[in-house]
Amino acid sequence: MAETSVFCTSAAAPEARLAAWRESIGVIFDVRLDAVRSPERFRGRVESVMLDGLVLNRCLTSRQSFSRPVSRYAADGLDHYMFQLFLSGSSDLPGRGQRVQAGGRALVCLDLADRVETFADDFEMLNVIVPRRRLSGLLRHPDSLQGLTMDTGTGAGHLLANYMVSLFAVAPTLSVIEETVAAGVLIQLIASAYNGVHLPSADPPGWADHALVLQARRIMREQLADPALGPGLIAARMGISRARLYRAFSEIGGVNEAIRELRLRRCFADLVSPALAALSISEIAYRWGFADPSHFARAFRTRFSMTPSEARHRNLGSLARPPGANGLDRSYEAWIEALA
């Protein structure tokens, strides 16, 4: 059965709730809470399910601003799409040269590899977080969906919205095989719905300030299975010197660390995927560039605080962050970080 998590600020003391929320939601967004009308009445609740390498959650929270500068992506590498179905409330969302007001049953795509700036009033929404590699190949314009709002009243948008609601309700009861099928259907529905939306422009988002890092990360994703992937290969593909590449990554952990992080995430995603249950742990490690099983096992345990065998047996609870004095369940944060 799918793993579930419930993070709720009501478990914390009233004076600690805002800080707890900021720290938790910080896995994706920087938040500004000075717009909160009544701090003592602030609430934040995230009910999450991890379903075959996708994260679904229902979020209820109070008025605040969310932002994700491109520098965040350059540093954390969360290369995912986030589809938000508003059940109530509204939010000013980034459009293509305009502000888009979303609310009610609006369905919005946020590209977490692009700049995000939103201001949200009190709201309830369903979110689906999909790694780019699982979806981009099915999309006509995979880099042009930022802030795109879809009509859920008719057609494919209506079908997708209803499926999201139904899937979130039943996900915790699905068998391993049903998880795989349900996740595949969801991805296909998203692609069908968004391929039918008219785009004002198919141009990719403006990432000029971080183009070097983002280009390097694209090459890493494309060549991740190649054991020879390293700074030399990346620099040659980009037509720059190794020194320039090293400088670009100097403040965000280094080139080799970025490669290892992506590989470990891919291994984690494969280990917990029911569709790849027939592959051995060593085969999964090798397919993502780890030639030494012992080195892989040590690196995996260091990164995820669990062994590859524990991940294979879907002990995702081991990924939960320490609950701390307030006893808050923050497992969903670790799931999002591990998506690949």
N, C-alpha and C positions, 0 to 999 in steps of 0.2 A: 504493500500500500504506500501511497505517496506520503512524504514527510510533511508535517505541518508545524507552524510556529505562530504564536500570538504575542506581539509586543504591544503593551498598553501602559501609558503614562500614569494611569490611576494607581498602579502598583508603587509609584514613587510618592514621596512627600510633596505636597502642593508647591513648596518653594523650589523643589528640584526638578519639576516636570519639564520646564522649558529647556533646561540644560541637557536632560536625558534625551529629549526629542532631537535637539540639535546634534548631539553626538551620534545618535543612531541613524538618523536620516542622512547624516554626513557621509555614509557609504556611497551615496550618489550625488547629493546636492549640498551646496552651501546654502544655509537658510538665514534669513533676517527676520527676527521675531519682534522687532520694536514696533511693528504694526499691530501686534496683538492688543485687542481692546481691553481684555481683562486677564492679565497673566495668571491670577489665582484660579481662573476658570478654564485655563488652557487644557485641551485634551489632544491626544494623538494615539491612534490605534492602527496597527498594521497586522492583519491576519493573512498569513502567507502559506502557499503550498509550492513545493518543488516537484515538478512534473516532467520527467524525462529531459532534464537539462534546460527547462524553462522555469521561470518563477512567476507565479500568479499571486497577486495579493489584493485585498480589499483594504482601502485606506480611508479613515475618517479622521479629520483634523481641523484645527482652527485656523483662522486668518493668519497669513504669513507670506513672505516672498521666498522664492526658490531661484537659485542660479547655479549654472555649471559653466564656468569659463572654459575655453578650449585648453587652457593650461592644466585644468583638472584631468582631462582625457590624456594629455601628453604624459602626465605623471602616473595615473592609475590604470590606464589602458582598458577601461570598461567600454568595449566596442560593441554596444548593444542598441537595439531599438526598444523603446518603451511606448506601449500603446495604452492610452488612458481613456476609459469609458466613464464619463461623469454620470453618476446616478442622482446627485443633487449638488447644488452650489455652482460656482462658476470660477473662471480664471482667465486673466489676460495672458494670452500665449503668443509666442513669437511667430509671426507670419513671414511671408516673403515681401518685405518692405512695408508691412502694415501690422497693426495689432489685431488679433483675432480673439473675439469674446467667445468662450466655450462654456457650456453649462447644460443642465438637463441631461439628455441622452447623447450629448456630443461625444464623438470618438476622435481622439487626437493622437498623432504620432510625434514623439520626441526622439531625436537622434542624439544619443549620449556621446557621440563623437563630434558633435557640433556645439556651438554656444547656445545655452539655454538661459532665458530670463523670463520668469513668470511671477505674477502676483495673484494669489488665490485667496478668495474669501472662504468662509467655512464650507467644507465640501465632503462628499463621499464619492469614491470612485473605485473602479476595478482597474488594475494594472496588469499587463502582461509584458514581461521582459524577455526578449528574444535575442540571443547572440547573433551578430551580423552574419556570420558564416552560415547560419541555419536558414537565413531568409534572403539575403541579398541576391543570390543567384536566380531567384524566382521573380525579382522585381525589375520592371522596365527602367526605373530611375532610382536606383538604390541610395544615391546620395542627395536626393532632392525631396525628402519627405518631412523635413523639419517643420513642425508647427502646422502640418497639413490636417485640416479638420474635415471629417466625413459625416455626411448625412446618414443617420441610422434609422431613418423612418421608412426607407424603401430599399429594395434590391440587395446587393451584396453587403452593404453596410448594416442593414437590418439583420441579415442572417448572421453576420459576424458578431454583432452586439449581443444577440440572443444566445449564441453559442458560448460567448465568454461568460455570461451570467450562469448558464446551465453548467458549464464545465467547472467553474469555481465551486459551485454547490456540491457537485458529485466527486470532484477530484480526490478527496481523501479516502473514498471508498473504492477506487479503481484498483484492479489487479495490475501487476507489472506489465503484462501484455497489453491491457487496455490503456495504460498510461502512454505507451509508445504510439498506439493508434490515435488516441485523442490528441496528443501533441502534434502529430503529423497533420491531422485534419485542421487543427487551429492554424498552423503555419500556412497551409494551402488556402484557407479562407482569408487570412490576412493578405496574402499575395494577390488573390483574386480581387478583393475589395479595393486595395490601394492601386492596383494596376488600372482600375477603371476610373480613378479620380483625375480630373483635368488639372494639369500643373501649369502655373503661369510661366514657369521656366524650368528647363531641365539642367540648368547649370548647377554644379556642386556648390556647397556652402563655402564662404570665404574663410580660409584657414591660413591666411598669409603669414601671420606671426609665428605659426608653428608648423609650417609646411615641411620643413626638413624632417622633424621627428615623425610627423604623420606619414610621410612618404616612406620613411624607414620602417615604420610599423606595418605598413601595407606589404612591403617586401618580406618582412618576417612572417606574416600570415601566409603569404603565397609559398614560401620556401621552408615552412616550419618542419616538414618531414625530412628535409635534407640534412643529414648529419654534418655536412660541410658548412651549414649556415653559420656565419660569424661576421664580425666587423668588416673583414676584407671583402667578402662576397657582397655585403650590403653596400659598402662604399663604392665598389666597382659598378654595381648596378645603378647607383645614383650619379656616378661620374664625379665624385668628390673624394677628397683625401680621407684617410682614416682619422687623422687628427681633427678634421672638421666634424666628422661624425661623432667622435668621442666628446668634443666640446658641446655638441647639441644635447647629448645625453648626460652630461656631467652632473647636473643638478637633480636628475630624476632617477638615479640609481645605476646608470651605466648601460651600455649596449648589451653586454653578455647577460646581465641580470634581466633585462627586458625580454630577451629571447627565452631564458630559462622560465620566467614567469608565464609566458604564453604557452610554452610546452607543458608545464605542470598543469595549467588550467585545462588544456586539451586532454591530457591524461585523466584528470579527474572526471571531466565530462564523459569520456569513454568508459571509465570504470563503473560509473553509476548508471550508464545507459543500458536498459534491458536488451536493446537491439544488438549490443556487442558482447553479450554475456558469454558467447562461445570463444572469444579471444582470451588468451591467458594474460596475466599481468605483464609478463616480460614482452609479449607481442605488442601490447599497447604502448609500453615504454619505448620499444624499438621503433614503432611506426611514427613516433614524435621526436626522434632524434636522440634518445637515451640509449647508448650502446652498452653501458655498464649497469646491470640490474641493481647492484649494491648501491652505487652512487644514486641511482634513481630513487630507491627506497628511502635513503637518508634525506634527499632533497624534498621528497614528497612529504615525509613525516615532519620535517622542519617547517614546511610551508603550511600544511593543513592540520597539524597536530593530530594526525592519525596515520596509520599505515595504509598502503595501497590495498591490502587485503580487507581492512575494515571498510574502506570506501567501496570495494567490490561487493561487500555484503550490505551495502546501503545503510551503514551506520552513520547517517548524516547528522544525527544528534551530536556526534563528537566534534562537529564543526562549530557548534554553538559557542558564541563568545561567553566569557565568564559573566554570570548574571549580576554580580556585584551585590552591594548591600540592599538594593531595592528589589532584587529578584526578578529583574526584567529579562524576558526571553528575547535574545537578539540573534537567534539562529539565522533569520532571513538575511541579515547583513553578510554573513559568511557565505551563504548560498550565492548571493549576487556577485561577490568577489570571485567565487570559484567558477562562474559561468564562462564558457569558452566556445 
